C-alpha cells in the first residue's frame, strides 16, 4: 500500500497551521517567489509526496480571497478556527474532516522535509504513538505528528490553552504521553543552519535557494549545500514552563516543576 493510501486508511491529515497576520514578517505566507506564494510552495512540496487530498489549511479569522484561490487551485481543504487556542482549532478541524491523527506543519516552513516526515508517519502508526518528533533536522525542515486523542487530553488539562502555539512544549511529558524521537544523523555542514521564514533576510535567503520551479523539491542535502551557516545560536538546556509570553503548564504537573530538561527528550 502506498503512503497516500495509508494516510487515507488511517485518517491522518497534514494540517498546515498558518495565519496571514504574522507579527515578525507581516503577510509572510503571501510573499511570492517565482510567482508562487510561500504557502503554495509548501503545498506543492507536500502534495507530491502525500497527495493534495490529505492536506488541510488550518487557519484563523474569516474567509478571504488569498486562501480561497489557493484552495480552489490546488483542490485542498481549509478550516477557519480559533485564533489563539490552537488546541481548539485543530480539534474542531479534526471533527469536521473525521481525522484521527495529524501532521503539524507551520506556514513559515515552506521547505519542510517530506522524506523524513514519511518515515515518521510510518513509525507513528507502527508504534501507536501519541506524538513523534525529530531532533536531526535544522529549523525549517522539522515537523511533528500527533494523535487527536492525545491532543484533546492535553487541551483538557492545560492551564492556558491560548499558549497552544507552543504545542511541542505541552507534549514533552513522557509520563503522560507515548512519545518518540526519530533521530537523524546531524551532518557537520548543517549545524547552525536555518530556513524558517521569520524575517525579511530569511525570505531573501529562500529566494536565493529557489531559482527554478524544480528547486521547490530540493532535498535536505541539496538545501544544506546551498545554505550558508548562520551565527551560532545557543540552545537552551531547559524550557521554562511559564514565562511572560506563554504558560505550557498542565494541571497534572507537580507544583515544583518549573522546567523541562531538553536533554531528556533529545531535542
C-alpha positions in Angstrom: 0.0 0.0 0.0 1.4 3.4 -0.9 1.8 6.3 1.5 -1.2 8.3 0.2 -3.5 5.3 0.7 -2.1 4.7 4.2 -2.9 8.2 5.2 -6.4 7.9 3.9 -7.0 4.5 5.6 -5.6 5.7 9.0 -7.4 9.0 8.7 -4.2 11.0 9.1 -4.1 14.5 7.6 -1.5 17.2 7.1 -2.6 20.4 8.9 -0.8 23.5 7.7 -1.1 25.8 10.7 -0.8 29.4 9.4 -2.2 32.9 9.5 -1.8 35.9 7.3 -1.3 38.4 10.2 2.2 37.2 11.3 4.0 39.5 13.7 7.7 39.4 12.8 7.2 39.4 9.0 3.7 40.5 8.2 1.9 38.6 5.5 4.9 36.2 5.0 2.9 33.3 3.7 1.6 35.5 0.9 5.1 36.7 -0.3 6.0 35.3 -3.7 8.9 33.5 -5.3 8.6 32.6 -9.0 5.0 34.0 -8.8 4.2 31.4 -6.1 3.3 32.4 -2.5 5.3 30.7 0.3 2.1 28.8 1.2 1.8 27.5 -2.3 5.4 26.3 -2.4 4.8 24.4 0.8 1.6 22.8 -0.6 3.2 21.8 -3.9 6.2 20.3 -2.0 3.9 18.3 0.3 1.3 17.3 -2.3 3.9 15.5 -4.4 4.6 13.1 -1.6 1.3 12.9 0.3 -1.4 13.9 -2.2 -3.4 17.1 -2.2 -6.4 15.2 -0.7 -4.5 14.8 2.5 -3.7 18.5 3.0 -5.8 20.9 5.1 -5.0 24.5 5.7 -5.9 25.2 9.3 -6.1 28.9 9.9 -8.0 31.6 11.8 -10.2 34.5 11.0 -12.7 34.8 8.2 -12.8 33.5 4.7 -10.6 35.6 2.3 -9.6 35.7 -1.3 -6.0 34.6 -0.7 -7.0 31.3 0.8 -10.0 30.8 -1.4 -7.9 31.0 -4.6 -5.3 28.5 -3.2 -7.9 26.0 -2.1 -9.5 26.1 -5.5 -6.2 26.0 -7.4 -4.8 23.0 -5.5 -8.1 21.2 -4.7 -7.4 21.1 -0.9 -9.5 21.7 2.2 -9.4 24.6 4.6 -10.7 25.2 8.1 -11.1 28.6 9.8 -11.0 28.2 13.6 -10.0 29.8 16.9 -7.1 32.3 16.5 -5.3 31.8 19.9 -6.5 28.4 21.0 -4.7 26.1 18.6 -5.9 23.1 20.6 -9.5 24.0 19.8 -8.8 24.9 16.2 -7.2 21.6 15.4 -9.7 19.6 17.4 -12.7 21.3 15.6 -11.0 20.7 12.3 -10.5 17.1 13.1 -14.1 16.6 13.9 -15.2 18.3 10.7 -12.9 16.2 8.5 -13.0 13.0 10.6 -9.3 13.0 11.4 -7.7 10.5 13.9 -4.1 11.9 13.8 -2.5 14.9 12.2 0.9 16.2 10.9 1.6 19.6 12.2 3.3 21.8 9.5 3.7 25.5 10.0 3.3 28.0 7.2 6.7 29.6 7.9 8.5 26.3 6.9 7.9 26.1 3.1 10.8 23.6 2.7 9.5 21.1 5.3 11.3 17.8 4.6 8.8 15.3 3.2 11.2 12.3 3.1 11.8 12.4 6.9 8.1 13.1 7.5 7.1 10.0 5.5 9.4 7.8 7.8 8.0 9.4 10.9 4.4 8.7 9.9 5.1 5.0 9.4 6.8 4.8 12.8 4.0 6.7 14.4 1.5 4.2 13.0 3.6 1.1 13.8 4.3 2.1 17.4 0.8 3.5 18.0 2.2 6.8 19.3 0.7 9.9 20.8 3.4 12.1 19.4 6.6 11.8 17.3 9.2 14.4 16.5 12.8 14.5 15.2 15.9 16.2 16.5 18.1 15.6 13.4 16.9 18.4 11.2 17.7 22.1 11.4 14.9 24.7 11.8 12.7 25.0 8.7 12.7 21.3 7.9 11.2 19.8 11.0 7.6 18.6 11.6 5.6 16.5 14.1 2.8 14.0 14.2 0.1 13.9 16.9 -2.9 11.8 17.7 -6.1 13.8 18.1 -7.0 11.8 21.2 -3.8 12.9 22.9 -4.3 16.5 21.7 -7.8 16.6 23.3 -6.4 15.2 26.5 -3.7 17.8 26.6 -6.2 20.5 25.9 -8.4 19.4 28.8 -5.5 19.6 31.3 -3.7 22.6 30.0 -3.6 25.7 32.3 -3.6 28.1 29.4 -5.0 26.8 26.1 -4.1 30.2 24.5 -0.5 29.2 24.7 -1.0 26.2 22.4 1.0 28.0 19.7 3.8 26.3 21.6 2.2 22.9 21.1 5.5 20.9 21.3 6.3 22.1 24.8 2.9 20.7 26.1 3.7 17.2 24.9 7.2 16.8 26.3 5.9 14.7 29.2 7.0 11.0 28.9 4.9 10.2 32.0 1.7 11.3 30.3 2.1 10.6 26.5 3.6 7.9 24.4 6.2 9.9 22.6 9.1 9.0 20.3 12.1 10.9 18.9 13.1 9.9 15.3 16.8 10.5 15.4 18.6 11.5 12.2 22.4 11.9 12.0 23.2 15.6 12.1 25.8 16.4 9.5 28.7 18.8 10.3 27.7 21.1 7.4 24.2 21.6 8.7 25.0 22.7 12.2 23.7 26.3 12.8 21.6 26.3 9.6 18.0 27.6 9.5 15.5 28.1 6.7 12.5 29.1 8.9 11.0 32.3 7.5 10.7 34.8 10.3 12.5 37.9 8.9 13.0 39.7 5.6 16.5 38.3 5.5 15.1 34.8 5.9 12.9 35.4 2.9 15.8 36.7 0.8 17.8 33.5 1.7 14.9 31.4 0.5 14.8 33.4 -2.8 18.4 32.5 -3.3 17.6 28.8 -2.8 14.6 28.7 -5.1 15.7 29.8 -8.6 13.6 27.5 -10.7 10.3 25.5 -10.2 12.4 22.3 -9.7 14.0 23.9 -6.7 10.7 23.6 -4.8 11.6 19.9 -4.4 15.1 20.4 -3.2 16.2 17.6 -0.9 17.6 18.1 2.6 21.2 17.5 1.3 20.7 19.9 -1.6 19.4 22.6 0.8 22.4 22.1 3.1 24.9 22.5 0.2 23.3 25.8 -0.8 22.7 27.4 2.6 25.3 29.5 4.4 25.8 28.9 8.0 24.3 31.4 10.4 25.8 32.7 13.6 25.9 30.0 16.2 22.8 30.0 18.3 22.8 29.0 21.9 20.4 26.1 22.6 18.7 26.3 25.9 19.2 23.3 28.2 15.8 23.7 29.7 12.4 25.1 28.7 10.6 27.2 31.3 7.0 26.0 31.7 5.8 29.6 32.3 7.1 32.9 31.0 5.5 36.3 30.3 4.9 35.0 26.7 3.4 31.6 27.4 2.3 29.1 30.0 2.7 25.5 29.0 2.0 24.0 32.4 -0.5 21.2 32.8 -2.9 20.8 35.7 -1.3 17.5 36.4 2.3 18.8 36.7 3.9 18.7 40.2 3.8 22.0 41.8 7.6 22.3 42.0 8.0 21.5 38.3 9.2 24.7 36.6 11.3 23.5 33.7 11.5 20.7 31.1 15.0 19.4 30.6 15.7 19.2 26.9 18.4 16.6 27.2 15.7 14.2 28.4 14.0 14.5 25.0 17.0 14.6 22.7 15.9 18.0 21.3 
